[in-house]
Amino acid sequence: MSDLIKFVEAEYSEARTKFPSFKSGDTINVHVRIKEGNKERIQQFQGTVIQRKNVNTNGETFTVRKISNGIGVERIFPILSPSIEQIDLLREGKVRRARLFYLRGRQGKAARIKEKIRPRTK
């Protein structure tokens, strides 16, 4: 029984590597497949990652928050969801904690996250 569980987990761990590594505070763009009736399209959800839960397990999820028309919108994505087409890492944030729930109570400039400065590679 344990061999069967390890086999399935190994299969899903390969699927996890198709996305870039990101963490809390990063700004990402998630391409999600949306089904409307018999049509299927890809919708982009761009925002800040405020948490990652159950990291390195098959039940791993991440929460992305964005502001749309002055209203905060959060969406929780399972990392192994077949509806996620692609994840683009846009900015790396410089944060000191793993859960950024304090952003819920902030607006405008107070909700900004500093960008991590990466060294140049030549």
C-alpha positions as CSV (number, residue, x, y, z in Angstrom):
1,M,0.0,0.0,0.0
2,S,2.8,2.4,0.9
3,D,4.5,1.7,-2.5
4,L,1.3,2.8,-4.3
5,I,1.2,6.0,-2.3
6,K,4.8,6.8,-3.1
7,F,4.2,6.0,-6.8
8,V,1.3,8.5,-7.0
9,E,3.2,11.2,-5.0
10,A,6.2,10.8,-7.4
11,E,4.0,11.3,-10.4
12,Y,2.6,14.5,-8.9
13,S,6.0,15.8,-7.8
14,E,7.0,15.9,-11.5
15,A,3.9,18.1,-12.3
16,R,4.9,20.5,-9.5
17,T,8.2,21.3,-11.2
18,K,6.6,22.8,-14.3
19,F,5.9,26.1,-12.4
20,P,8.6,28.6,-11.3
21,S,9.4,28.7,-7.6
22,F,7.6,31.5,-5.8
23,K,6.9,32.5,-2.3
24,S,4.8,34.8,-0.2
25,G,5.1,38.4,-1.3
26,D,5.8,37.7,-4.9
27,T,3.6,39.1,-7.7
28,I,2.5,36.3,-10.1
29,N,0.2,35.9,-13.0
30,V,-1.8,32.7,-13.0
31,H,-3.3,31.5,-16.2
32,V,-6.5,29.5,-15.4
33,R,-8.8,27.5,-17.7
34,I,-12.4,28.6,-17.4
35,K,-15.3,26.6,-18.7
36,E,-18.4,28.4,-19.8
37,G,-21.0,26.0,-21.2
38,N,-19.2,24.0,-23.8
39,K,-16.5,26.7,-24.4
40,E,-13.1,26.9,-22.7
41,R,-10.9,29.9,-22.4
42,I,-7.9,31.0,-20.4
43,Q,-8.3,33.8,-17.8
44,Q,-5.4,35.5,-16.1
45,F,-5.4,36.3,-12.4
46,Q,-2.6,38.6,-11.5
47,G,-1.8,39.5,-7.8
48,T,0.3,39.1,-4.8
49,V,0.8,35.7,-3.1
50,I,-0.2,36.2,0.5
51,Q,0.3,32.6,1.6
52,R,1.4,29.1,0.6
53,K,-0.1,26.2,2.6
54,N,1.1,22.6,2.9
55,V,4.3,23.2,1.0
56,N,5.9,20.1,-0.6
57,T,2.8,17.9,-0.2
58,N,0.1,17.0,-2.7
59,G,-2.4,19.2,-1.0
60,E,-0.4,22.3,-1.5
61,T,-2.4,25.5,-2.1
62,F,-1.5,29.2,-2.6
63,T,-3.6,32.3,-2.1
64,V,-3.4,35.2,-4.5
65,R,-4.8,38.6,-3.7
66,K,-5.5,41.5,-6.1
67,I,-7.4,44.7,-6.0
68,S,-10.2,44.9,-8.6
69,N,-12.2,48.2,-8.8
70,G,-11.2,49.1,-5.2
71,I,-12.3,45.7,-3.8
72,G,-9.9,43.1,-2.6
73,V,-10.3,39.7,-4.3
74,E,-8.6,36.6,-3.1
75,R,-8.4,33.3,-4.8
76,I,-7.0,30.0,-3.5
77,F,-5.4,27.7,-6.1
78,P,-4.3,24.1,-5.6
79,I,-0.8,23.8,-7.0
80,L,-1.6,20.5,-8.8
81,S,-4.9,21.7,-10.2
82,P,-5.4,20.7,-13.9
83,S,-7.1,24.1,-14.5
84,I,-3.9,26.0,-14.0
85,E,-2.3,26.4,-17.4
86,Q,0.8,28.4,-16.4
87,I,2.2,30.6,-13.7
88,D,4.4,33.6,-14.5
89,L,6.6,35.2,-11.8
90,L,6.5,39.0,-12.4
91,R,8.2,40.5,-9.3
92,E,9.9,39.0,-6.2
93,G,8.8,40.7,-3.0
94,K,11.0,41.4,0.0
95,V,8.9,40.3,3.0
96,R,9.8,39.1,6.5
97,R,6.9,36.7,7.1
98,A,5.2,33.8,5.4
99,R,1.6,34.9,5.8
100,L,0.7,38.4,4.6
101,F,-2.8,38.7,6.0
102,Y,-2.1,42.2,7.2
103,L,-2.4,43.4,3.6
104,R,-6.2,42.8,3.9
105,G,-6.5,45.9,6.1
106,R,-4.3,48.2,4.0
107,Q,-5.0,50.2,0.9
108,G,-3.1,52.1,-1.7
109,K,0.6,52.9,-0.9
110,A,0.4,51.2,2.5
111,A,-0.3,47.9,0.7
112,R,2.9,48.0,-1.3
113,I,5.6,45.4,-1.0
114,K,9.3,46.3,-1.7
115,E,10.8,44.5,-4.6
116,K,13.8,42.2,-4.0
117,I,16.8,43.5,-5.8
118,R,18.5,40.7,-7.7
119,P,22.2,40.9,-8.6
120,R,22.9,41.2,-12.3
121,T,24.2,38.3,-14.2
122,K,26.6,38.9,-17.1
